[in-house]
């Protein structure tokens, strides 16, 4: 993994992709795709765990489910953006996924939405878009 | 309200205070539950795979969400939340805009992996977080295999059920099991309501049913009720006899107002004219003006005698009289019926009555896989909706066949009796057509069956060969509450005039006398031989002043 900005912005520097979903098989499937694309996946089973992992590891991209125990994807997004605003850094790109209607998802202000069920190519395209090639493992 | 429910009212009201109930939104489910689900109750929905448990739970959840209540839907082991959402999305009750807002879907997989205690904590904490009024736990199957202990599962249900109840939340748990599996019951004792969903094959036919196995503090309709799964979700069709029995008891218990289900008390009915005429002058004279109102008449006869045509006269006489009329047709489509009538003078009147806004409503039911309870529900709904007070069923044999081919053919008499009560309660004068076995018989041939005993009136039509010709013969076998003309009559069907019942003098002079003579010999033969019941037959000369002719073995209790 490329590690060329240890002292700069905490975000966008690591190639780490945080995946948050209470459906474990879906989280594992996403982790597999991220690995295939050269990213480093981190998996959280609920929103609060995802927040802790995000604040610790500063992922370049967060793919989070909307409806999760303890903290929803929307609440997670709001908490991370608030932290970035206070810390003066650019927040990680957030992809919100759900089987809920896309109209509602669009209204939440994520960088992208991923309707469930999703295709492998949709996920690959999102990783391509949000995770710079330089940060990926060959 | 969990297992403490029977020790008083934990919500602070007096024990006599009515328990708050929430309607499920599932057609007729509230009825078989005895009035919806008690708020804060623990509801177990049990059934084999494919029986509709998840569909039902989702329907109840979305009904609550549409009413503004917060709903939490949890998946256990059976499927992921996205698969569950994809499953529910197929139904019309699903509302995408509610997802993520008042309806939250969460997976319990990770907490269940840590044991039932952790799972119970997770459920309660999430229910509090989203302020859920309804919690659905879908796919309970894995829980007992997880613990290997019914006691642990029971403890889990008790803890979650009682705590949610204290929060005022209703908990629905779907579990994959045979609803009548006694080994599951130790776990189920803590439930307030248990719904069993059946899904069985009889031959190649699929039968879906739903049963309220347990309903604490309410009076459910007992037994297995028909159920369908469609794009609208689950619909329940109560067993007609249970429904009518409850209505009758209900209206006896109530001292005022209409009985449940649209049935009205007799006093509330508009009696209208005392008789429902056919508009066939000679027949109406025989019937002393027509069929007594709010009774059932069995119009029985061999194939091709003109039963359907006669029933159209009955229907159109109602239309002319300004009445709404319903026609339940199994045998002919509306198009076939109009085509058949077009050969006769009544054709234009039928066309007019069947037009949109006309007063004749035709309910066309192909005689394929008829479910008698579903049909009864449709029929009663139609009568209530149109206010029809005349009804034709062509042929009631299809309804009987539906019962006789159902898993419980023993229901036939109760079903028919309930149907007749339901019609009578609505003030409906019903004409039910039915075929006899023989197309042509040398004598008038009629065997009593349950409906001929239950129906107040019986009219027999038959083609009888005499002197090298077929003659259409009519006899009023029974007319309860009323005297009637008991002579045999000949009737004709000609185009375009239609159906005409002849006065006795209009028949060829020896036809009726000859047939009566033959009937007498036939009865005498039977009397001396195999069927002693026929000793009641008293053949008569075809004159109005003579005693009644009673062909066959009618059981005339009138």
Contacts between the chains, C-beta under 8 A, distances in Angstrom:
chain1	res1	chain2	res2	distance
A	22	B	81	7.2
A	22	B	106	5.7
A	22	B	107	4.0
A	22	B	109	7.1
A	22	B	110	6.5
A	23	B	75	7.9
A	23	B	80	4.2
A	23	B	81	5.5
A	23	B	82	6.5
A	23	B	107	4.7
A	23	B	109	6.9
A	24	B	107	7.4
A	24	B	109	5.2
A	24	B	110	6.2
A	25	B	80	6.2
A	26	B	80	6.1
A	26	B	82	6.6
A	45	B	110	4.3
A	46	B	110	7.5
A	66	B	100	5.1
A	67	B	81	6.9
A	67	B	99	7.7
A	67	B	100	5.9
A	67	B	104	5.1
A	67	B	105	5.0
A	67	B	106	5.9
A	68	B	106	6.6
A	69	B	106	5.3
A	69	B	107	8.0
A	69	B	111	7.5
A	69	B	122	6.3
A	69	B	125	7.9
A	69	B	126	5.4
A	70	B	125	7.6
A	70	B	126	7.6
A	70	B	129	7.3
A	72	B	100	7.6
A	72	B	104	7.8
A	74	B	100	7.7
A	98	B	99	7.2
A	98	B	100	6.1
A	99	B	81	7.1
A	99	B	82	4.6
A	99	B	85	3.6
A	99	B	86	6.4
A	99	B	89	7.5
A	99	B	99	7.0
A	99	B	105	7.4
A	100	B	85	7.6
A	100	B	96	6.3
A	100	B	99	3.6
A	100	B	100	4.2
A	101	B	96	3.2
A	101	B	97	5.8
A	101	B	99	6.5
A	103	B	96	7.7
A	103	B	97	7.1
A	104	B	96	7.2
A	104	B	97	6.0
A	104	B	99	7.0
A	104	B	100	5.6
A	104	B	101	7.1
A	105	B	100	7.5
A	116	B	82	4.0
A	116	B	85	7.3
A	116	B	86	7.8
A	117	B	82	5.8
A	117	B	83	7.9
A	117	B	86	6.5
